[in-house]
Amino acid sequence: MATDNLHSRIVWLLKVVLPLAALAILSTLFLVSQGVDPQNAIPFAEDDVADRVREPRLTDASYAGVTEDGAALTLQAADARPGVEGSTNAGQATAVTGKLATPDGGATDMVAGRATLDAAAGRVVLSGGVVLTSSTGYRIETPGLRVATDRTSLDSDGNVTATGPIGSLNAGALHIGLEGAVYVLVFKGGVKLIYLPAD
């Protein structure tokens, strides 16, 4: 009985003491805290805001769409800026990665230094050195690439170098698209192949 009585007293005491201690700590926090000096704000904040107002941009921008033949096109960029008003250039981006996934299970990954959205032509133009990696085992490099946004159509700007299951090759141009019911990867324009048979 004495133990129950002691337990009840301790619980009652804690019910009174703990809330009072919490109030004391909270009061001390507000009484001791120092005011914020606006002059001690981050020194580069104003410059950053002025730069954003002068040249608006998005960070970690992304685009996702589906072509009329059912392929999924996604693009991501570290930095994207709107284009000039009245121009066909609807925007530019830097440090671009992307993926084209076709309904047959194929996929092509893209990496480029820059991208420009040409809204009038319905395409994105990748530049600054483009690297493509296909699910069929090809790694392709080209200076630029035109990527249609309404259909599956990728066309290189400039010469192409590639390595793949059959060896290494150089070509004047590259096309990835839908021919009939089949998605194709076509090298053209004076193709030079160094055939490396599998061991």
PyMOL commands that set and color helices and strands:
alter all, ss='L'
color gray80, all
select helices_A, chain A and resi 2-32+38-40+45-54
alter helices_A, ss='H'
color red, helices_A
select strands_A, chain A and resi 58-66+72-82+89-101+107-118+123-134+139-142+144-148+153-157+160-164+167-171+173-179+182-188+192-195
alter strands_A, ss='S'
color yellow, strands_A
deselect
rebuild
show_as cartoon
